[in-house]
Amino acid sequence: MTASLPLPHRQGPPLLSALGLTKTYGTTRALDGVDLSIMPGESVAIMGPSGSGKTTLMHCLSGILVPDDGSVQLAAPGTSPVEITVYGEEERARLRREKLGFVFQEGLLLPELTAQENVALPLMLSGVGRAEAQDRARQWLGALGLDGMHERRLGELSGGQAQRVAIARAQVAEPLVVFADEPTGALDSTTSEQVLTALLDSTTGRGRTLVMVTHDQATADRCSRLVRVQDGRIVADSACGSRRSDGYATAHPAGGAR
Ligand SMILES: Nc1ncnc2c1ncn2[C@@H]1O[C@H](COP(=O)(O)OP(=O)(O)OP(=O)(O)O)[C@@H](O)[C@H]1O
């Protein structure tokens, strides 16, 4: 059960701020004037009925989509905010590659690559040398409990293992925010619990920020905050049970946040 707690007093500037987000598809108003601020270290679950605008909201927050109206600002701690909604396609792609991580229901891993190559790929696309990228990928796979599996291809991994590879890939470039869309939706309940723990430990467990779309109340209950969306609007925004994971030591290969 979700406790409907008020959000705690939040100090400092938000990491992500959305103001007046509006997105229309034909006659469908997918987002209808959404304001949302996300603080560093929060884990935010976005819930709502099918078609309520959850994915559209997450895609606007992460620069996958540009809203018709409104703005999204991203401010790394200690830096001035950048307005990602005015960025062109190429700048948004670079921002997503370098500053944001993504975990989707289907991990979107490339089946012809090994687990290690899949995790190393985003680093190599950002210009990190092959040897270093592979090394960092191997460390992340180890941190997510996949030691000894780095040479396996997707078909040689279970659903839960593949999803942990996807989590490693989303984290390897040390993103400011990890966005997850139903990251455990295709898994059985035990595996789902384990993958969610790995996701929380490796993000908020080390002070990073997680924004997750989910249909599952138990998943949302493990986040620090629950945002409910309906008809393209935020209809509730409250603190959850706030079980912040403490997997810091096990979830980061270097044992510390950047
Ligand atoms: N590319 C698109 N073209 C047309 N309509 C779209 C498009 N994407 C989303 N929509 C519509 O916008 C509304 C919000 O969609 P969105 O995918 O954000 O909802 P959701 O809450 O994530 O739904 P679900 O839980 O079913 O995934 C829906 O009515 C949907 O049909």
The ligand as a Gaussian input file, in Angstrom:
#p B3LYP/6-31G(d) Opt

LIG

0 1
 N        3.087000       8.633000     -31.657000
 C        1.808000       8.773000     -31.285000
 N        0.868000       9.055000     -32.192000
 C       -0.433000       9.228000     -31.828000
 N       -0.878000       9.143000     -30.569000
 C        0.024000       8.842000     -29.624000
 C        1.406000       8.647000     -29.925000
 N        2.045000       8.380000     -28.778000
 C        1.128000       8.397000     -27.802000
 N       -0.083000       8.693000     -28.304000
 C       -1.329000       8.833000     -27.541000
 O       -1.068000       9.735000     -26.464000
 C       -1.702000       9.281000     -25.270000
 C       -0.656000       9.075000     -24.195000
 O        0.191000       8.014000     -24.595000
 P        1.346000       7.443000     -23.663000
 O        2.048000       6.380000     -24.429000
 O        2.150000       8.562000     -23.150000
 O        0.502000       6.809000     -22.479000
 P        0.937000       5.820000     -21.321000
 O        0.330000       6.358000     -20.088000
 O        2.405000       5.638000     -21.334000
 O        0.210000       4.489000     -21.773000
 P        0.564000       2.945000     -21.495000
 O        0.477000       2.747000     -20.022000
 O       -0.530000       2.225000     -22.220000
 O        1.923000       2.675000     -22.066000
 C       -2.459000       7.998000     -25.655000
 O       -3.794000       8.346000     -25.925000
 C       -1.768000       7.534000     -26.905000
 O       -2.637000       6.806000     -27.742000

